[in-house]
Amino acid sequence: MAKSYSANDITVLEGLDAVRMRPGMYIGSTGTRGLHHLIWEIVDNAIDEASNGYASEIGVTLKRDGSCEVTDNGRGIPVDIHPQLGVSAVEVVYTQLHAGGKFSDKNYAYSGGLHGVGASVVNALSEWLVVDVYRDYSHYQQRFESVEDKKTGKIISGRPVAPLAKVGNTRRRGTQVAFKPDPRVFEDVNFNSDTVRRRIRELAYLNKGVRFVFTDERIKDPDQRVREYCYEGGLSDFLAYLNADKTVITDPIVFEKVSDSTLVRVAIQYTDSYSEHICSFVNNVPTAEGGSHETGFKAAVTRAFNDYARRAGILKEKDNNLSGDDFREGMTAIVYAGVKNPQFEGQTKGKLGNTEVRPVFESVCYEQLSIYLDDLKNQEFAAKIIEKAAKAAKVREAMRKAKEMARQKNQLDAAPLVGKLSSCTGRNAAMNELFIVEGDSAGGSAKQGRDRRFQAILPLRGKPLNVEKKRLDQVLLNEEFRSVITALGTGIGEDFDISHLKYNKVIILSDADQDGAHIRAILLTFFFRYMKELITDGHVYIGMPPLYRVAKGNDVTYCYDDKALEQTLKKVGKNYTLQRYKGLGEMNPEQLWETTMNPEGRRLVQVTIEDFAEVERRVTILMGDKVEPRRAYISEFADFNKVDNFQPVTGANEA
C-alpha cells in the first residue's frame, strides 16, 4: 500500500533554519574548509568597505576561546529601523537571508558578497555572534545566540538576545563582528592559523595600501602573535612574492583600466620554468576554476604576442601562429576583475560566469600588451618571450609527432604496462581504485592482498622523474609516468579529459620514510602540473600504512604514529612483540589488506587544494632548481615520521 503524501508532509523552513539543516549549500562543507569560510564571509564584507574606499584598516583576531573577531574602520552597518521589517538594519543583515546593501551599485561599485547571505549564514552556524557598530559618534551592540528549544529539542539559529542598543559614545567608526562556530554543526571548530594568515596576506596584496592586522591570541610567543600586512605595490608585490624562489627572465608587466564598468588589473612576469601559473580573482574572491575573465586574458595574450611576432618579422607569412600554451610557458600572472554584478558558480564562488566580461578583458589586455610590446625599450623582453614560445612550439610539435607515431604502433597504449599493471575485473569507474605502489615487493603483496573486483595495482619500479625541472616531452619519455598516464586513461596536459578516468580513487601508497615521502611529492607534483583536475575533483589520495605492529598473544594492534604506539604500549603492559615497518614490502598480503587497503578500516588522506598560490609556491620551493629555499623549508617544517597533521578518510565511498 502506498504511503500517503499530503500538505502535512511539506516542511517549511523559517528564518535561518534552512542554513542549519543544509549548511553545505551555503559554505561548501562542515569540514575545515567550511569552518574557515565563515571568516571569509565576514572579512569579505570588510574588504568591500576597503576596496570601495571607505576603510583603510582591517583586523582579524583568533581568540583563545575558539571565537574569531573581524574589525574594520569603514562606515559601520546602518543602525536605523528597516521600513518593512520594523527592526534595525543590523538585525536584518544578521537574521534575514538575501538581505544586504549590495544588490545595487549605489553603495558598492565592486563587491564579493552579492548574495546577501554571508553575515546571516555565519550567525546561523555560530553558538553566538556579537556585532558592534561604531558610527555617528555612537557605539551600538547586538548579540545573537543559537539555542535549543527545551520543549521540542530543536535548535533556534541566530536568535537576537535583545534589540540593537546604544551602549556608549565613541569617536571610533566601523564594524566589529565576533562569532564562535557551533560544534553541533562543524566536525572541528579549531581555526588554522596558517590558513587564515595566508588568505589575509593575499588580500593585502590585492588591496594595495590597506593595512591588515592578523592576531592569533592562542600563540604563546608574543613576537609571533601579531602579523601586519600592507603592500603599496599591490599586484607587483604579489608577483614578486610568487616568483621569489624562481629565476625570472623578464621585468613585470602591470596595467589597470576600467572599461564598460569592468575593472581590469593584470600583472605578468616570465620565469625560466616550463609551467604556467595564473592566479585569478573577482572582487577579491579567488576564482580557482577561472572563468570568463581568465579566458579573455588568455585569448588576449595569444593574439597580442602572435600579432607582435608578425609585425616584428619573427613569424613569416608562411609560418603558423604559435599557441596560447606556447606563450604561457613560464608565465606567472595575476588576473583581477572588478565586476559590478558578478555571477559566480555556487555560493563558494569558484568560477566567474559573466559572458560580457570576456570580451572586455580580451580587448583591454590585448590593447595594453600591444602598447607594451611596441615600446622600443621593451624589445628585449618581447624577444625573450617570442624565443621561449618558439622553443615550446618546437617541443609541442615534436610531441605531437611522437604521440601520433605511438598511437600508430600502439606503444603508449599497451607496451609500458605489460607485466606491470594488475587491473581490476570491475568496469564501473566510479567504484574502482588504482593503487600506485612503491617497489615490486610491495606491489607483489598488494596484488595478492587486494580485492581484484575493484582494486588495481600499478607498481613503480624506480623513482619517477621530477617533472618540475623537465619539459613535458621529457616527462613522456619516463617509463613510470607513461605507465601512470596509460593506466588512468585521461590523457595529459591540454589533452586531459577527466571523463575518461578509469578509477574514481587514485591512491599513492609508499613507504613511511624519506624515499617514500619523495615519491609522494614527485607524483603529487606530476598530478598538479599536468592532471590538476584529478586533485580539484577529489580523486587523489595518500594511503597511510601503519608504522608499528604490537602483538600480545592473539591480540594485534596496528599503530599509525608514535602517539598511538605510546598509548597502545601503556594499554597492553608487558610481554608484547613490537615490529617497526620500514617499508610496505615487510607486510604480508593479509596484513597489507587489513591495514591499508580494506575500505572498512584503512586510513586515507584526500589531497585537496585550498590556496592555489601557496601550493604553487611550495611546489616551486620543494621541487624546483633552487637548493637553499628547499633546505630552509625542510629544516623548519619536515617531520617524516609525523602523520598527525593528516586527516584520515575511512569507509568505502567517503570523500
Secondary structure, 3 states (H helix, E strand, C coil): CCCCCCHHHCCCCCCCHHHHHCCHHHHCCCCHHHHHHHHHHHHHHHHHHHHCCCCCEEEEEECCCCCEEEEECCCCCCCCECCCCCCEHHHHHHHCCCCCCCCCCCCCCCCCCCCCCHHHHHHHCEEEEEEEEEECCEEEEEEEEEEECCCCCCEEEEEECCCCEEEEECCCCEEEEEEEECCCCCCCCCCCHHHHHHHHHHHHHHCCCCEEEEEECCCCCHHHHEEEECCCCCHHHHHHHHCCCCCECCCCEEEEEEECCEEEEEEEEEECCCCCEEEEEECCEECCCCEHHHHHHHHHHHHHHHHHHHHCCCCCCCCCCCCHHHHHCCEEEEEEEECCCCCECCCCCCCECCCCHHHHHHHHHHHHHHHHHHCHHHHHHHHHHHHHHHHHHHHHHHHHHHHHHHHHHCHHHHHHHCCCCECCCCCCCCCCEEEEEECHHHHHHHHHHCCCCCEEEEEECCCCCCHHHCCHHHHHCCHHHHHHHHHHCCCCHHHCCHHHCCCCEEEEECCCCHHHHHHHHHHHHHHHHHCHHHHHCCCEEEECCCCEEEEECCEEEEECCHHHHHHHHHHHCCCCEEEECCCHHHCCHHHHHHHHHCCCCCCEEECCCCCHHHHHHHHHHHHCCCHHHHHHHHHHHCCCCCCCCCCEECCCCCC
